[in-house]
Amino acid sequence: MFFSDPFKSRLPTADEALAGRDVPIMAPRPHAVHGRPIAAPFPVGYETLILGMGCFWGAERLFWQMDGVYSTAVGYAGGLSPHPTYEEVCSGQTGHTEAVLVVFDPQIVSRDVLLALFWEEHDPTQGNRQGNDRGTQYRSALYAHDDKQLEAFRMSARRYGSALASAGKDVITTEISAAKTFYYAEDAHQQYLHKVPNGYCGLAGCNVAFPEAEA
């Protein structure tokens, strides 16, 4: 695969990363679909996931439609530059990927169900791209808040990796690591496909089901 821009195929070093800024680029507003907050504090007992599936517009809609999901937001995660703009992230010089924050009630929907949706609804084997969207900002990612979540992510990757191998697919390239700061994207990107119903959505999975847990 050939990229003319080096930051489309590799992450920047600390010396190469853009400086970013010391203040947020926006104050999070209520969710445009249901009006609940997209920033903490969230209800006691609720859990969060930070994940990347390529372009964050379609990925966010996928999760806000799920029963048990309290709220969602789009932003930037996994990189170096604090409080980046969309244009800066698209340059590849922040190291961030387009990410979705999912807040859910584990009494209604389990983390495993949400992870199955994550794996099935995009292609986690493509490296620094999703379909025609190319660059490190489109890489597949899961960022864990603690060691327990990190192990759950790794276990789910092993399970889905086995299913992909059985189907003759490539190996998973998803970045799985400890969470860094989630930086909220600009308001125009929040719940974008609610605001622009016919907007772009590039989600496409591998047509491989996540395996059911053994009894």
N, C-alpha and C positions, 0 to 999 in steps of 0.2 A: 504494500500500500504506500502510495507516494503523497506526501504533503509538502507544498512549497513553503509553508510557514513552519519553522521548527517547533513553535509552541502549539501547533495542532497535533503533534505526535509525541511530545514529551512535556513533562511538567517543568516549570521554571525553577531555578535554584533560588535561594534566599537573596542572592545578589542581583538576580535578574527580575525578581517579582516587582510589580508596581507597588508604590508606597501606600496606596489606599488613603484612608483618612481616620481621624480620631472620633468622629461623630457619626451616628447612623444616617443613612441617606433618606430615611422616612420614619415617621411615627406610625406603627401598625394601626390600621383602622379595623373596625369589626368586619367579620367575614361577609362578603357581598351576597352570599346565598342565604344564610340563615341568621346572620347578625351576631353570632357568638364571637368571643375574642379569638384572635389568632396568635396572641402573645401571652406569656405567663403573667399572673398566676392562673392555673387551670384547676378544675375541681380535684379535691383530694382523692387519691386512689387511681386517677387516670394515668396512663402511660403514653410515652411519645416514641416515635420512630423518626429517624432522619435517613432519607434514601434518595438515590439518584437513578433515573431511568431514561436519560436523554433529555429532550426538551421538557421543561417542567410544567408546561401548560396542560397537556393531556394527562400527565401523571397525577397532577393535583386533582383534576376532575374525577379520575378513577377512584380515588380514595374518599372524596367528600360525599360520594354517592353511597358509600357503604354504611349499613346499619351498624351502630356502635361507635362510629367515628364522630367525635365531638367537634373537631375543627381541623383545618388544614391551612398551610401557608406555603408559599414558594420563596426560595432564597438561594444562597450560595454557601457551600460548605466544602471542607477538605483541603482548602488552599492556604495561602500565606498572607494575602493582602486584606487588611481590615476594612470593613464597610465598603466593599467595591460597588461600582455601578454595573449595570447590565453590559454596557459597551466594554468596560474593562474586563469583565469575565469572558466575554466573547473574543477578546484579543488573545486569550490563552496565557496571559502573563500574570494572572493572579493565582493560578493553581487550583482554583475552585471548580467544582462541578455544579451544574444546575440541580438543586435539591428540593425536596418536599418534606415539610414537617407534618407529621400525622399525629394527632392527639386522639386517643381512643379509650373507651371504657372496657377494660378486660372482662367485666362481668357480662358484656353483650357480645363482643367480638374478640377472639383470641389473637395474640401476636402471630401464632402459626398461620392462621387464616389470612392475615394481612401479608405475611411473608410469601405465602403461596401465590397471592395475587401479584405481588412484586415480581416474583420469578417468571410467572406465566405471561405477563402482559408486556414484557419487553424482551430483547435479545441480550442476555448477559455474557455473550461470547465474543462481542465485536470490538473489544478494546476501546480505543478513543473515538467512538462513533456510535450512533444509532441510525441505521439506514443511511439516508442522504445527509444527515446531520453529522458533520465530521469535526473533531477537535476534542481536546481533553475535557472541555466543559460539558461534554455529552457522555462521559464515561459512566458506567454502571457503578453504584456505590451503596454501601450500608455503613453507617457510622454509629457505633455503640456508646451508650451512656455509662455502662459499667461492664465488669468482667462477665457477669451472668448473661447480659444481652449479647456481648461479643461472642460467647460460646454458642448461644442460640443461633446467631447469624451464621457462624461457621458450620454448625450442624445442618442447618437448612441448605446451605450451599453444597455440602457433601451429598445430601439427599437428592437435590435437583441435578447436581453434576452427574450422579449415577444414572438418573433418568435420561439426561441428555446423551450420555455415552451410549446407553442402550438403544437410543434412537439414531445413532450415528452422527450426532452433532459435535461441534467443537467444545473445548474446555471452557469453563467459566473464567472470565477475566475481571469480575466484579471486585472492586476495592473494598475490603472489609477491615475496618480499623477503629480505634477509639475516636469518639466524637471530638471535634474541635468546635469552635463557635459557629452557630448557624446565623448567618447575616440575612436579614429580611430583604427581599427584592423590592423594587419600586412598586407603588400601588397599582400602576397600570398592568403589572404582571400578576397581581394577586387575583385568583379566581378568573383568569383571563377568558376561559371558554364559557363562563357564565355571562360575562360582559360582551363577548364577541362569539356568539354561538357557532358561527360558521368559520371560526378561526382555525389555524393550522394545528393538527394533531398528528404526530408521526409515530405513535405507539404501534409496535408490531412485535408479537411474540414469536416463539419457536414452534408453536403448535405441539408442545410437549406438556402434558399435565404434571403438576407437582404430585409426587407419590403420596398416597394416604399412609398414615402412620400404621405400623403393624400392631395388631391386637395383642 
